[in-house]
Amino acid sequence: MKRTAGVKNRTAKTSRTDRGKNQKIRSINPYTGKIMEEFSLLTERQTNGAVEKARRAFTAWRTVPVAERAAAVKRLADHLRTEKRHYAELMTREMGKPIKDALAEVDKCAWLSEYYALNAERFLQPEHIKTEAKKSYVLFQPLGVVLAIMPWNFPFWQAFRFGVPAVAAGNTVLLKHASNVPATAIALETAFRAAGFPEGVFTTLLIDVKQALRLIDEDLVDAVSLTGSNRAGEEVGAHAGRKIKKLVLELGGSDPFVVLDDADVELAGRTAAKARMINAGQSCIAAKRFIVMESVAEEFTKHFLAQLRELKIGDPMDETTDIGPMARKDIFDGLNKQLSDARAKGAEIVQVGQGPGKGLFFAPCAVLRPLPNMKVLTEEVFGPIAPIIVVKTDDEAVDAANDTEYGLGAAVWSRNIERAEGVAARIEAGAIAINDMVKSDPRLPFGGVKKSGVGRELSHYGLKEFVNIKTVVVKE
């Protein structure tokens, strides 16, 4: 089945010089391997037309009272809850997420929308500051048209956690989603339109990376938000920097999961397995390195592996499935290379479970006695591989946790909360969970340090990333 990118009225006549003509992308089910749908990428002329429409929409949308914009966001939440099964099944078919996790993802997007519907007006109120002037205050005004470049692993959540606060603040959004989730990308725009947002406020662009970078280079957008790989962040950041564009980057992670010797080791081990297997390990905030004190390492590993064995691998449309396939073959192949590297350098590999005969399934495993030069420690591992590092002291645990170029999230486990908070304060990360796994929450800022990114999403911090924080001083 062939389909032209976008919704009705998005096509335009093209010329012989119109770049992008006849390029296709496919929606492929990673469980069955079957092509579900084929889409035509927008041409340059069609893309420019969509940008112009978003620019016109911004002129009107920015003047809509915040309360009315918030009401539209609330309708969006209601729409998601009504159509939850439809959107969840689409995600599951297109990128392999187990259906129960896909349903939870849509629910979380609805929660986020309700949060901003309730709080956007308060967050955007002018801030009055006492100075020697008659009046001093700060306004929070939208920047304009914002380009969002989003990943496939949480195809609804990633786009919503950026897009909802951006439009609530009065911006309009152009979404360039990952090329393996085109049907989901179109569904996102459909959801906004179904909730009553004006045309052009949230627009999906089925375009390639070259076209996305052109939008930045030709000053067609006012700001950029990217969630993705470090390589993508470096490239987009370079283009945005040359044009002095506001930029938020949420990039990779190699999150440490630290278990001190006074932790509830059974709970830590079982939670660690779940934290590693979020979305079959295909998550930036999944726990990726397990740093465990020597005196409890054996017990931790026992409980970790026991929990892994309880997780069901299989058909992602089955409500009882915990772990689905890898979303793409290149991810599957990369995991095999990382595991082969660890095995060749002397690590012990304990692999658990077996997927069905079809699909890109990668059996979850623990890597024991990993060495610092192994790829499972030096690279981001985007799949169900879990290296377990043994340390003897708090200082060694902190050093191991910080021995990475990333700094997204981390977990610390200890029955002594003061001790855990002391360790957490020394770990270089944007978010720390104590006696829990790292999760994003609409009420709390989310983002990283070091090569995990710049800027924040969620909470009032995320809402204010894409506004002009304008100071006004009245002398008399």
Buried (B, 14 or more C-beta within 10 A) or exposed (E): EEBEBBEEEBBBEBEEEBEBBEBEBEBBBBBBEEEBBBBBBBBBBBBBBBBEBBBBBBEEBBEBEBEEBBBBBBBBBBBBBEBBEEBBBBBBBBBBBBBBBBBBBBBBBBBBBBBBBEBBBEBBEEEEEEEEEEEBBEBBBBBBBBBBBBBBBBBBBBBBBBBBBBBBBBBBBBBBBBBBBBBBBBBBBBBBBBBEBBBBBBBBBBBBEEBBBBBBEEEBBBBBBBBBBBEBBEBBBEBBEEBEBBBBBBBBBBBBBBBBBBBBBBEBBBBBBBBBBBBBBBBBBBBBBBBBBEEBBEBBBEBBBBBBEEBEBBBBBBEEBBBBBBBBEEBBEBBEEBBEBBEEBEBEBBBBBEBEEEBBBBBBBBBBBBBEEBBBBBBBBBBBBBBBBBBEEBEBBBEBBBBBEBBBBBBBBBEEEEBBEBBBEBBBBBBBBBBBBBBBBBEEBBBBEBBBBBBBBBBBBBBBBBBBEEEEEEEE
